[in-house]
């Protein structure tokens, strides 16, 4: 093989892998759903810059393509990847895709003797076949892993399964319930925000201990049938449907569709009891109880939350009056597992704050309310209300709401106007609506979060309260 051919093959290989890297990065962000990458990605111009233009240049520049590849495409892609705050995780799924793409490209280069065919299919075919082949492999492995997870759950005869869903509060409920029930039982809960069927299957197979007595699982959804698929896998004994609101409207279109999807969780073959928030439905159903109005006299401050439940006084260090809704559901469930009122009061008093959900942190004389994982209007408004109780200077760092209507973002902005001295808007998604409705003069817009730490160091002082309200990755 001539040296020029080797160079051409090497350049072709590098180019195909670069496009594959971009493609699999976005697929990982969007749960490996190609349609979501195309239709739901907010920064659509990335597709043009990092995929479509290079693809066209490959065919348009001919023998001079190497100039574009080395001096334009690769530097731009490397810089793009470096700036990402949610980089590609090299899971086995990603490795399989990249290895398959590499192998197919090599195979094609060495077997492709018709120059015209190479020119036409040299990039397109390896990407297409690697994506299709990878999808088929993952589908096969998914079926095997799903059977394995189902078999494992069925074999644990003394295991009780609790599944939790809702528009928001799922992770908080899961963590609060796990803390309470672990006082008397061997409890395992899905880690972090794992709530998709794939994540749950992997968690069951790899991490669910055999000696677990209670397994608490969070169930999320992006389309009809997602919750039902999880329910059919786990067949939970107890279910909770938390508060439902206008979250993920770009997927479900309206709240009625969201409610219908969330209620898929009650279709368990071994359901003992379900608890449904009264914002979802009040239609009587067998084995279903409703919650949402059993807690009263709520007093939530920057020091903690006091409330009354079934005529008894409770205190928790967890911040946010909205958390009492989540606590109410967990208390009802704990009673099903034999907890007395004294045991519940003591357990609630000892609850640890939920990480990144109105978590209070004190550093350098500043009070930080880390609410980075809270992306709903009720939660952000409650964080703003708590900040208003602080006598000193108040700062908010937020991208606004994601996957929500303009009306909800305007509601938040109007509340921000009343409370804060400095507003730092991160990301580009909601910049226009903030610029239109913010009346404050001390505002900083950051398209990239790389400068955030420096800005906070320069613009905040001892005695300040800083609220991190929601945290969207910079691909949104």
C-alpha positions in Angstrom: 0.0 0.0 0.0 1.4 3.4 -1.0 2.3 6.0 1.6 -0.3 8.4 0.3 -3.0 5.7 0.7 -1.9 5.1 4.3 -2.1 8.8 5.1 -5.6 9.0 3.5 -6.8 6.0 5.5 -5.4 7.5 8.7 -7.1 10.8 8.1 -10.3 9.0 7.2 -10.1 7.0 10.4 -9.5 10.0 12.6 -12.4 11.9 11.0 -14.9 9.1 11.4 -13.9 8.6 15.0 -14.2 12.3 15.7 -17.8 12.3 14.3 -18.5 9.1 16.2 -17.2 10.8 19.4 -19.6 13.7 19.0 -22.5 11.5 18.1 -22.1 9.1 21.1 -21.6 12.0 23.5 -25.0 13.4 22.6 -26.6 10.0 22.5 -25.4 9.4 26.1 -26.9 12.7 27.2 -30.3 11.7 25.7 -30.5 8.2 26.9 -29.2 6.8 23.6 -32.4 7.9 21.8 -31.4 9.2 18.3 -34.8 11.0 17.8 -34.3 13.0 21.1 -30.8 14.0 19.9 -32.3 15.4 16.7 -35.5 16.9 18.1 -34.8 17.8 21.8 -31.3 19.2 21.8 -31.4 22.9 22.6 -28.1 23.9 20.9 -29.1 22.6 17.5 -26.3 24.7 15.9 -23.8 22.3 17.5 -25.0 19.6 15.0 -24.3 22.0 12.1 -20.8 23.0 13.4 -19.5 19.7 14.6 -21.2 17.2 12.3 -23.0 18.5 9.2 -20.4 21.1 8.1 -17.5 18.6 8.5 -19.5 16.0 6.7 -20.1 18.3 3.8 -16.5 19.4 3.8 -15.3 15.8 3.5 -17.0 15.6 0.1 -16.5 19.2 -1.0 -12.8 19.8 -0.4 -11.5 16.7 -2.0 -7.7 16.3 -1.7 -7.5 19.4 0.5 -9.8 18.0 3.2 -6.8 17.2 5.4 -6.3 21.0 5.9 -9.9 21.4 7.1 -9.6 18.4 9.4 -6.3 19.3 11.0 -6.7 23.0 11.3 -10.4 23.5 11.7 -12.5 20.5 12.6 -10.3 18.7 15.2 -9.3 21.9 17.1 -12.9 23.0 17.3 -14.1 19.6 18.5 -11.3 19.3 21.1 -12.1 22.8 22.4 -15.9 21.9 22.5 -15.2 18.7 24.4 -12.9 20.5 26.9 -15.6 23.1 27.7 -18.3 20.5 28.4 -19.3 20.2 32.1 -20.9 16.8 31.3 -18.2 14.9 29.4 -18.6 11.5 27.8 -18.4 8.7 30.3 -16.5 5.7 28.8 -19.1 3.0 29.8 -18.9 -0.4 28.2 -21.7 0.7 25.9 -19.7 3.6 24.6 -16.5 1.5 24.3 -18.4 -1.1 22.3 -19.7 1.6 19.9 -16.2 3.2 19.5 -14.5 -0.2 19.0 -17.1 -1.3 16.4 -16.8 2.1 14.6 -13.0 1.8 14.6 -13.1 -1.8 13.3 -15.6 -1.1 10.6 -13.7 1.9 9.4 -10.4 0.0 9.2 -12.2 -2.9 7.4 -13.7 -0.6 4.9 -10.5 1.2 4.2 -8.6 -2.0 3.5 -11.3 -3.6 1.4 -12.5 -0.5 -0.4 -10.7 -0.7 -3.8 -13.3 1.4 -5.8 -12.3 5.0 -5.2 -15.8 6.2 -6.1 -17.4 4.0 -3.6 -14.9 5.0 -0.9 -15.6 8.7 -1.6 -19.3 8.1 -1.3 -19.5 5.7 1.7 -16.2 6.3 3.4 -17.7 8.2 6.4 -21.5 7.6 6.2 -21.4 3.8 6.1 -19.2 3.1 9.2 -21.2 5.5 11.3 -24.5 4.1 10.1 -23.5 0.4 10.6 -21.8 1.1 13.9 -24.9 2.8 15.3 -27.2 0.1 14.0 -24.9 -2.7 15.1 -24.4 -1.1 18.5 -28.1 -0.7 18.9 -28.7 -4.4 18.2 -26.0 -5.5 20.6 -27.4 -3.3 23.4 -30.9 -4.5 22.7 -29.7 -8.1 23.0 -27.7 -7.4 26.2 -30.7 -5.4 27.6 -32.9 -8.4 27.2 -30.4 -10.6 29.0 -29.8 -8.2 31.8 -33.5 -7.5 32.2 -34.2 -11.3 32.6 -31.4 -11.5 35.1 -32.7 -8.6 37.2 -36.2 -10.0 37.2 -35.0 -13.4 38.3 -32.9 -11.9 41.1 -35.9 -9.9 42.4 -38.1 -12.9 42.3 -35.6 -15.0 44.1 -35.5 -12.6 47.1 -38.6 -13.9 48.6 -38.5 -11.7 51.8 -37.8 -8.5 49.8 -40.4 -5.7 49.8 -40.2 -3.3 46.9 -41.2 0.3 47.1 -41.4 2.4 43.9 -41.7 6.2 43.9 -42.6 8.5 41.0 -43.9 12.0 40.5 -43.0 15.2 38.6 -40.7 16.3 41.4 -39.6 15.2 44.8 -38.9 11.6 43.8 -35.2 11.6 44.9 -36.0 13.5 48.1 -38.8 11.0 49.0 -36.5 8.1 48.3 -33.7 9.4 50.4 -35.9 10.4 53.3 -37.8 7.1 53.3 -34.5 5.2 53.2 -33.2 7.1 56.2 -36.3 6.4 58.2 -36.9 2.8 57.3 -33.2 2.0 57.9 -33.7 2.5 61.6 -35.4 -0.9 61.7 -34.8 -2.6 58.4 -32.0 -3.5 56.0 -32.8 -0.9 53.3 -31.3 -0.4 49.8 -32.3 2.5 47.6 -31.3 3.3 44.0 -28.3 5.6 44.1 -28.3 9.3 43.0 -31.0 10.0 40.5 -31.0 6.5 38.8 -34.6 6.2 37.6 -34.6 4.7 34.1 -35.3 1.1 33.2 -31.7 0.6 32.0 -30.2 2.2 35.2 -32.5 0.2 37.4 -31.7 -3.1 35.7 -28.0 -2.4 36.1 -28.4 -1.4 39.7 -30.4 -4.6 40.6 -27.9 -6.8 38.9 -24.7 -5.2 40.2 -25.6 -3.5 43.5 -28.7 -4.8 45.1 -27.5 -6.9 48.2 -29.1 -10.3 48.7 -29.8 -9.6 52.3 -31.9 -6.4 51.5 -35.3 -6.4 53.2 -36.6 -3.2 51.6 -35.7 -2.0 48.1 -36.7 1.6 47.3 -36.6 2.5 43.7 -37.2 5.8 41.9 -39.1 5.6 38.6 -38.8 8.4 36.0 -40.3 8.8 32.6 -39.8 10.6 29.3 -42.7 9.0 27.4 -45.8 6.8 27.8 -45.0 3.3 29.0 -41.7 4.1 30.8 -43.2 3.8 34.3 -45.2 0.7 33.3 -42.0 -1.0 32.0 -40.3 -0.3 35.4 -43.5 -1.5 37.3 -43.6 -4.8 35.3 -40.0 -5.4 36.1 -40.2 -4.7 39.9 -43.9 -5.5 40.6 -43.6 -3.2 43.7 -45.5 -4.0 46.9 -45.9 -0.3 47.8 -45.9 2.7 45.4 -45.9 6.5 45.9 -47.0 9.0 43.3 -45.8 12.4 44.4 -46.9 15.8 43.3 -47.5 16.2 39.6 -47.0 19.5 37.8 -45.9 21.0 34.5 -42.5 19.3 34.3 -41.1 17.8 31.0 -43.9 19.4 29.0 -41.8 19.2 25.8 -42.1 15.4 26.1 -45.7 15.0 27.4 -47.4 18.1 26.0 -49.8 18.6 28.9 -50.2 17.7 32.6 -53.0 15.2 31.9 -50.5 13.0 29.9 -48.0 13.3 32.7 -50.6 12.1 35.3 -51.6 9.2 33.0 -48.0 8.1 32.7 -47.2 8.4 36.5 -50.3 6.4 37.4 -48.9 3.5 35.4 -47.0 2.6 38.6 -50.2 1.3 40.4 -50.5 -1.6 37.9 -48.3 -3.9 39.9 -49.3 -7.6 40.2 -48.5 -7.6 43.9 -49.6 -4.1 45.0 -50.3 -4.0 48.8 -50.8 -0.3 49.2 -50.3 2.8 47.1 -50.1 6.5 48.2 -51.1 9.1 45.6 -50.7 12.9 46.0 -54.1 14.6 45.8 -52.8 16.8 43.0 -52.8 13.7 40.8 -56.3 12.3 41.4 -58.8 11.7 44.1 -60.6 9.0 42.2 -61.1 6.0 44.7 -59.1 2.9 43.8 -58.5 -0.4 45.5 -55.5 -0.3 47.9 -54.9 3.4 47.1 -54.8 6.2 49.8 -54.3 9.9 49.1 -51.9 12.3 50.8 -51.1 16.0 50.6 -53.2 17.6 53.4 -52.2 15.6 56.5 -49.5 18.0 57.5 -50.3 21.4 59.1 -48.7 24.3 61.0 -45.6 24.3 58.8 -42.9 26.7 59.9 -39.9 26.6 57.6 -36.8 28.8 58.1 -33.1 28.8 57.3 -32.6 26.8 60.5 -35.0 23.9 59.7 -38.7 23.0 59.4 -41.3 22.4 62.1 -44.7 20.9 61.3 -47.7 18.9 62.8 -48.6 15.4 61.6 -51.5 13.5 63.0 -51.7 16.0 65.9 -48.0 15.5 66.8 -45.1 18.0 66.5 -42.1 17.2 64.3 -38.8 19.0 63.6 -36.3 18.4 60.9 -33.1 20.1 59.8 -34.2 19.6 56.2 -35.1 23.0 54.6 -38.1 23.9 52.5 -41.8 23.8 53.3 -42.4 21.7 50.1 -40.4 18.9 51.7 -43.2 18.3 54.2 -45.2 16.9 51.3 -42.4 14.4 50.6 -42.0 13.7 54.4 -45.8 13.1 54.7 -45.7 10.3 52.1 -42.7 8.7 53.9 -44.4 8.8 57.3 -47.5 7.1 55.9 -45.3 4.4 54.4 -43.3 4.0 57.6 -46.5 3.4 59.5 -47.3 0.6 57.1 -44.0 -0.9 58.3 -44.8 -0.7 61.9 -43.2 2.5 63.1 -44.7 4.2 66.1 -45.2 7.9 66.4 -42.2 8.3 68.8 -40.1 6.3 66.4 -41.2 8.6 63.5 -40.5 11.8 65.5 -37.0 10.6 66.4 -36.2 9.5 62.8 -37.4 12.7 61.3 -35.4 14.8 63.8 -32.3 12.9 62.8 -32.8 13.2 59.0 -29.7 14.3 57.1 -30.3 17.1 54.5 -30.6 15.9 51.0 -27.5 16.6 48.9 -28.1 19.4 46.4 -31.7 20.0 47.5 -31.7 23.1 49.6 -28.7 21.8 51.3 -27.2 24.4 53.7 -23.5 24.9 53.6 -21.4 27.5 55.4 -18.1 28.4 53.9 -15.9 31.5 54.2 -18.5 33.4 56.2 -21.1 32.8 53.5 -24.3 30.8 53.6 -24.8 28.7 50.6 -28.1 27.0 49.8 -27.3 24.3 47.3 -30.5 23.6 45.4 -28.8 22.6 42.2 -30.8 19.4 41.7 -34.1 21.1 42.1 -35.6 22.0 38.7 -39.3 22.7 39.5 -41.1 26.0 40.1 -42.4 25.1 43.6 -38.9 24.2 44.8 -37.2 27.3 43.4 -39.9 29.6 44.7 -39.5 28.1 48.2 -35.7 28.6 48.0 -36.3 32.3 47.1 -38.7 32.6 50.0 -36.1 31.2 52.4 -33.5 33.6 51.1 -35.8 36.5 51.8 -35.5 35.6 55.5 -31.8 36.4 55.4 -30.9 39.9 56.7 -27.7 40.3 54.6 -26.9 40.5 50.9 -28.5 37.8 48.7 -27.2 36.3 45.5 -28.9 33.8 43.2 -27.2 31.6 40.6 -29.6 30.0 38.2 -30.3 29.0 34.5 -34.0 29.3 35.2 -36.3 26.4 34.6 -35.6 23.8 31.9 -38.3 21.9 30.1 -40.9 24.3 31.4 -43.1 27.1 30.0 -42.2 30.8 29.7 -45.0 31.6 32.2 -43.3 29.5 34.9 -39.9 31.2 34.3 -41.6 34.6 34.4 -43.1 33.7 37.8 -39.7 32.8 39.1 -38.1 36.0 37.7 -40.8 38.2 39.3 -40.0 36.6 42.7 -36.2 37.1 42.1 -36.8 40.8 41.5 -38.3 41.2 45.0 -35.5 39.4 46.9 -32.0 39.4 45.4 -29.1 41.9 45.2 -27.2 40.1 42.5 -28.4 37.6 39.9 -26.1 35.4 37.9 -27.8 33.7 35.0 -26.0 30.6 33.7 -26.4 29.1 30.3 -28.0 30.6 27.2 -31.4 28.8 27.3 -33.4 31.4 29.2 -31.3 34.5 28.7 -33.8 36.3 26.5 -36.7 35.9 29.0 -34.4 37.0 31.9 -33.3 40.1 30.0 -36.9 41.0 29.3 -38.4 40.5 32.8 -35.5 41.1 35.2 -35.8 44.6 36.7 -32.6 44.4 38.8 -29.5 46.2 37.6 -26.9 44.0 39.1 -27.1 41.0 36.7 -24.3 38.9 35.2 -25.0 36.5 32.3 -22.6 33.6 31.9 -23.0 31.5 28.7 -20.4 29.1 30.1 -20.0 28.1 33.7 -16.2 27.9 33.5 -16.0 31.4 35.0 -18.6 31.0 37.7 -16.1 30.3 40.5 -14.0 33.3 39.7 -17.1 35.5 39.4 -18.4 34.4 42.8 -15.0 35.0 44.4 -15.0 38.6 43.0 -18.7 39.5 43.5 -19.6 37.8 46.9 -18.5 38.6 50.4 -18.7 37.3 54.0 -22.2 37.5 55.3 -23.8 36.9 51.8 -26.4 34.2 51.2 -25.9 32.4 47.8 -28.7 30.3 46.4 -27.8 27.8 43.6 -31.3 27.3 42.1 -31.3 24.5 39.5 -28.2 23.5 37.5 -28.5 22.7 33.9 -25.5 21.2 32.0 -24.1 23.5 29.4 -25.4 21.4 26.5 -28.9 22.8 27.4 
